[in-house]
Amino acid sequence: MENQQGDSSIISDQVKVNGNLTPLTLTTEGELQWTTEKGQHSLTVEKEVLGFTIQGSKIIIKAVTEKRDGIFCSASAGALVRKDFVFEPLSDESLYLWCQHLRDYINSLGRPKRLFIFVNPFGGKKSALKIYFDVVKPLLEDADVQITVQETKYQLHAKEVVSAMDLTKYDGIVCVSGDGILVEVVNGLLEREDWNAAIKMPLGTVPAGTGNGMVKSTLDSAGEPCTASNAVVAIIRGHKCSLDVATILQGDTKFFSVLMFAWGLVADIDIESEKYRWMGSARLDFYGLQRMLCLRQYSGRISFVPAPGFEAYGEPTRYNGEFTSTQSSINPGQEQHVKAEQYSYQGPDVDLTNLEWRTINGPFISVWLHNVPWGGEGTMAAPDAKFADGNLDLILIKDCPKLGLLALMTNLSDGGHVKSPHVMYLKVKAFILEPGQRTKDPTRGGIIDIDGEVLARGNGTYKHDQKTLMTYDKLQITVDQGLATLFCPVQQ
């Protein structure tokens, strides 16, 4: 039977809506179409339909739509709301056929059916459990997704779970948290003996932390707002994209990163502002102003392999094969260095000695590497960053007056800071940091921040007596293009 638009249909039949008869059609393009006294209506199964249930003789379609002035429109334009649509076929046979065709069409979309979910109750404003019960669980139940939930109890708990779990039981892993749990999951997958298969497990994030840079980046790439409901629906739809993974190496110690690496101003703000964690994400702005008023510069050197088109930055240098040494300049007081486990995944197989290296000497105000555009919901750190281009975006500030720096920070929300004459913005394929001390107080070092967590602390820094994975010393970063897989709103 043909519908009114002339498109062929999978099924079309008379049903009751609010007691009134109307033709209901499921087109081959996956659109449900019907008419009421208010006019024509439609739902796109792929974008808007989560699932359906049977209640007596009725089919209840579980959907998400965007509501504008009482009119429900395309779900891709804004924040999503749940809504049920009730249809009553006129016979048991019709009811059976509708259920069969709807189920077959939804199954053809390749959506995840079994998800393992981490909930971090300690992140941000400690709202993850509420977000899970109010938003995540109801939407996944509407989509008939089987859920296994694990609350994280301590730092690296998610990494421990993932490194040992039976991945064959799940179609994806979801983190209801900030970015930290996602990073733990990636590290857990890559330390497995079957890392090559494990890292293909699709990963999703639902914003529930201070920094929600990854989920903001994925949703923003499709023009969608960074809300928990949009994030969950993106996971339900099952679209995927590849994601670069960076390997940070110091001697035999490795750590894998998917979001960002920072040293200097950004790292100081990110980590030292933890004392104001009760303020939520506002702590970053509050402490950022303090740090700009009492500005620090750090001695040191960076070396990098520029991506094509960025060869003019820095001065030529050579890779001397000694950049991964951990013995050359371990600072007093750094004996708490914790040696990481040997990972099955050893990082990208690349001969660094045959690459064209460039170098820039300090002092530096800020050294910031980014894998995706957004560092948080209000910080577009690297507007040109791509998920899987094999590059890291380097945002470098060597010197800048305080007023200029304040102007820079106010432009972070739209990426305008990279246009400043005080900022170098380039793409790199490999990177080496040789961190130094504060220029005005050589007895104090800095903090090296990886994906919102401390990787290394110098002398005299905030909580400098706490254990760290690496020492405040020379380290190198390489990139494995498209190694991991993310759930994302649209196929990329």
DOVO-545743 format. One record per residue (C-alpha): residue in three letters; x, y, z. Coordinates in steps of 0.2 Angstrom, whole numbers, plus 5000, padded with zeros to 4 digits. Layout:
DOVO-545743
ALAXYZ/...
This chain:
DOVO-545743
MET500050005000/GLU500750174995/ASN500650325008/GLN500150505003/GLN501850554999/GLY502050414986/ASP503450324996/SER503250134997/SER502750075015/ILE503249925025/ILE501549925033/SER500050035033/ASP498350015042/GLN496950095050/VAL497250125069/LYS496350225083/VAL497250375090/ASN496250455105/GLY494750355099/ASN494750415082/LEU495150315066/THR496750365056/PRO497850285044/LEU499550245051/THR501050205040/LEU502850145043/THR503850195027/THR505350105020/GLU506350255025/GLY505850225043/GLU504550365046/LEU502950335056/GLN501550445048/TRP499750475054/THR498450615054/THR497350685068/GLU496150835069/LYS497750935072/GLY498550895056/GLN499850775049/HIS501150695061/SER502750595059/LEU504050515069/THR505750465062/VAL506150295070/GLU508050315068/LYS508050485077/GLU506550495088/VAL505850315092/LEU506750235107/GLY505650075107/PHE503850025111/THR502849915123/ILE501149825121/GLN499749875133/GLY498249765130/SER497649805112/LYS498749965111/ILE500549995105/ILE501450135115/ILE502850205105/LYS504250275117/ALA505050425109/VAL506050585111/THR505650745103/GLU506050925104/LYS504651035111/ARG504351215104/ASP502851315108/GLY501851155110/ILE502351085093/PHE503450925093/CYS504850935079/SER506450855074/ALA507450785089/SER509150845082/ALA508851035084/GLY508851045103/ALA508650975120/LEU507550815120/VAL506050765130/ARG505150595132/LYS503450575125/ASP502350425122/PHE501250405107/VAL499850275108/PHE499050185094/GLU497750055094/PRO497649925079/LEU495949865075/SER496349675076/ASP497549555085/GLU498349515068/SER498649695064/LEU499349725082/TYR500549575079/LEU501149635062/TRP501449815068/CYS502549745083/GLN503449625071/HIS503849765058/LEU504349895071/ARG505449775080/ASP506249715064/TYR506549895059/ILE507349945075/ASN508449795076/SER509049835058/LEU509749995065/GLY511149905074/ARG510849985091/PRO511649925107/LYS510649795117/ARG511749775132/LEU512649915141/PHE513849915155/ILE513650075165/PHE514950165177/VAL514150295188/ASN515450405197/PRO514450475213/PHE515950585218/GLY516150695202/GLY515750875200/LYS514250915211/LYS513950735215/SER512450725204/ALA512850575194/LEU511650455203/LYS510250575201/ILE510550595183/TYR510650405181/PHE508950375190/ASP508050525182/VAL508750525164/VAL509850375160/LYS508950225167/PRO507150285160/LEU507850315142/LEU508750155141/GLU507250055148/ASP506150145135/ALA507450075122/ASP507349895130/VAL509249905133/GLN509849785146/ILE510849875159/THR512249825171/VAL512749965183/GLN514349985193/GLU514650135205/THR516450185206/LYS517150175224/TYR518850255222/GLN520050325209/LEU520550195195/HIS519150075201/ALA518350085183/LYS520050045176/GLU520149885187/VAL518449825182/VAL518649855164/SER520349765163/ALA519549605170/MET517749605164/ASP517049485151/LEU516749615136/THR515749485126/LYS514249515137/TYR514049695131/ASP513849805116/GLY514549965124/ILE515250045140/VAL514450205146/CYS515150325159/VAL513950435169/SER515350555175/GLY516550685169/ASP517950645158/GLY519050545171/ILE518050385171/LEU518150375152/VAL520050395153/GLU520050255166/VAL519050145154/VAL520250175139/ASN521750135150/GLY520849975157/LEU520449915139/LEU522249945133/GLU523049855147/ARG522149695143/GLU522949545134/ASP521549565121/TRP521749745119/ASN521649745100/ALA519949685101/ALA519449765118/ILE519849945112/LYS518549925098/MET517149925112/PRO516050075109/LEU516150205123/GLY514850335128/THR514850475141/VAL513450555150/PRO513850735157/ALA513850715176/GLY515550795181/THR516550955182/GLY517350935165/ASN516250855152/GLY517350895137/MET517150735127/VAL515250725127/LYS515250915124/SER516350885109/THR515350735102/LEU513650825104/ASP514250985098/SER514950905082/ALA513150865078/GLY512451035083/GLU511550965099/PRO511551035116/CYS512650955130/THR511250875140/ALA511150705148/SER509550655138/ASN510450705121/ALA511950605127/VAL510950445131/VAL509950455115/ALA511550465105/ILE512150305114/ILE510450225110/ARG510550265092/GLY512150175091/HIS513050285078/LYS514950275081/CYS516550375077/SER518350335079/LEU519450425092/ASP521350455092/VAL522250395108/ALA523850475114/THR525150375123/ILE526150465136/LEU527850385139/GLN529150405153/GLY530450265154/ASP529450105156/THR527950195162/LYS526450225150/PHE524750315152/PHE523450335138/SER522550495135/VAL520950545125/LEU520550725130/MET521950835134/PHE523750865142/ALA524251025151/TRP525651105159/GLY525751285166/LEU524251395168/VAL522851275162/ALA523551135173/ASP523751245188/ILE521951305186/ASP521251135183/ILE522051045198/GLU522351185211/SER520551235210/GLU520051065217/LYS520051155234/TYR518451245228/ARG517651085221/TRP515951125230/MET515751275218/GLY515551145203/SER516251205186/ALA516251385192/ARG517751345202/LEU518851355186/ASP518351535182/PHE518551585200/TYR520251515202/GLY520751555185/LEU520551745189/GLN521651715204/ARG523051635194/MET523051765181/LEU523251905194/CYS524751805201/LEU525451745185/ARG526751615184/GLN527951565170/TYR528951405169/SER530651365162/GLY530751225150/ARG530751165132/ILE529551075121/SER529950975105/PHE528650915092/VAL528350845075/PRO527250965066/ALA525750915056/PRO525850965037/GLY525651145036/PHE526351195053/GLU528251165049/ALA528651355052/TYR528451345070/GLY529951325081/GLU531751285077/PRO532451125069/THR533050995081/ARG533450805082/TYR532650665091/ASN534150595101/GLY533350445108/GLU533550495126/PHE531850585129/THR531050445138/SER532350435152/THR531650445170/GLN533350455178/SER534150615172/SER533350745183/ILE532150665196/ASN531850805209/PRO532150785227/GLY530550735236/GLN529850635221/GLU530350465227/GLN528450425228/HIS528550395210/VAL527350245206/LYS527850125192/ALA526450085181/GLU526049905175/GLN526649845159/TYR525249865146/SER524949745133/TYR524749895121/GLN526449975119/GLY525850135109/PRO525950175091/ASP527250085081/VAL528250235074/ASP530050275072/LEU530250445080/THR532050465074/ASN531550485056/LEU530350625059/GLU530650805057/TRP530750875075/ARG530551065080/THR530851145096/ILE530351295106/ASN531251355122/GLY530351435137/PRO529851515148/PHE528051475145/ILE526451525153/SER525451385146/VAL525651225136/TRP524051145131/LEU523750995120/HIS522050945115/ASN521350795106/VAL519550855104/PRO518751035102/TRP518051055120/GLY518951045136/GLY517351065146/GLU515551125142/GLY516151305142/THR517851295135/MET518151265117/ALA520051245119/ALA520451185101/PRO519151235088/ASP520051145074/ALA520350985083/LYS519650825075/PHE519150655083/ALA520250555072/ASP521550655062/GLY523050575070/ASN523550745077/LEU523550835094/ASP523151025094/LEU524451125103/ILE523951295111/LEU525451385117/ILE525651545127/LYS527451605130/ASP527151785136/CYS525651885138/PRO525152045148/LYS523852005161/LEU522452105153/GLY522852015137/LEU522751855146/LEU521051905154/ALA520451935136/LEU521051775130/MET520151675144/THR518551765141/ASN518651705123/LEU518851525128/SER516951495126/ASP516951505107/GLY518751465103/GLY519251645099/HIS520751635110/VAL521751545097/LYS521651705086/SER522651805099/PRO524351865094/HIS524951795110/VAL524451615106/MET525251495095/TYR524051365088/LEU524651215078/LYS524451035075/VAL525750905080/LYS525950715077/ALA527150685092/PHE527750795107/ILE529050805120/LEU528950905136/GLU530450945147/PRO529651035161/GLY530651165172/GLN530351275187/ARG529451435190/THR530551575184/LYS530151685199/ASP530451545211/PRO531651405205/THR531251305220/ARG529551265214/GLY528951165199/GLY527351145191/ILE525951015188/ILE525750905173/ASP523850875170/ILE523250735159/ASP521350725156/GLY520950825172/GLU522050715183/VAL523750745190/LEU525150645180/ALA526650725189/ARG526950865202/GLY528550965204/ASN529251025221/GLY528251145231/THR526651115221/TYR524851085227/LYS524850925236/HIS526650885230/ASP526850745243/GLN525550635235/LYS525950495224/THR525950515205/LEU526150405190/MET527550495183/THR528950605189/TYR529050795185/ASP530350765171/LYS530550735152/LEU529150635144/GLN528550605126/ILE526750595118/THR526350495102/VAL524650475094/ASP523750315087/GLN522550375074/GLY520750315077/LEU521150185089/ALA519650195101/THR517750205096/LEU516450325103/PHE514550325102/CYS514150485094/PRO512550575088/VAL512850555069/GLN513950435059/GLN515650515056/
